[in-house]
Amino acid sequence: MLLIPAIDLKDGHCVRLKQGDMDLATVFSEDPAEMALHWLKKGARRLHLVDLNGAFAGKPKNEAAIKSILQVVQEYADDNGLDEIPVQLGGGIRDLDTIERYLDDGITYIIVGTAAVKNPGFLHDACGAFPGSIIVGLDAKDGKVATDGWSKMSGHEVIDLAKKFEGYGVESIVYTDIGRDGMMGGVNIDATVKLAQAVRIPIIASGGVHNLADVEALCAVQDEGIEGVICGRSIYEGTLDLSSAQERADVLTEGAQA
């Protein structure tokens, strides 16, 4: 079970939102690259970046900050003899040229969210052009998918879209319960498991992580197909210690495999 720190970018700063509301942003760092290094030193094996401005604008808005993070990640990997530390990125990615540019810059996985729902043909083309590099982000409330930075609700069922996109060849699915995101009220385990059981590709849980109990609860069901969990406000506010939580997840994973 991977614990994946989230670095949400707004106006070049590292922030966290509550339920996706840009007006409820808490700035945690003026230097996102420094924050990325902090999480790497705490044992992060993957990073999750979101261009929040881009998500609302429909085009990249924090490329400078993203490049600075990628430079730090590469330097850290080199210094520690690591082949690669994967970095996944979402927010405002609406065309193949943008995907290609980000992958060339060093991003490992591109997360397509709103564009996947509104323009499935684009997601299909992206999976074909960049196999193994595309993750779909499904943000939902009460089983229905939201788009446009969570500001609009679609009529689509999460599981229906997940099955459809699995057929396109997406690498995995980031599933966010938007009613819980940033609220630290606990992960929606039932909905996450239900989705994982419906598809064969890995699910990355997101939204609501509060403490070690949430991580342990996910580890207990990881065999259903849950690969990791994105950690945001909990690790920034200290209700979850990333290092000890990842160590605990490793122990539980090894125990399950024994």
Secondary structure, DSSP 8 states (H G I E B T S, - for coil): -EEEEEEEEETTEEEEEETTEEEEEEEEES-HHHHHHHHHHTT-S-EEEEEHHHHHHTS---HHHHHHHHHHHHHHHHHTT-S---EEEESS--SHHHHHHHHHHT-SEEEE-HHHHH-HHHHHHHHHHSTT-EEEEEEEETTEEEETTTTEEEEEEHHHHHHHHHHHT-SEEEEEETTTTTTTS---HHHHHHHHHH-SS-EEEES---SHHHHHHHHTTGGGTEEEEEE-HHHHHTSS-HHHHHHHHHHHHHHHH-
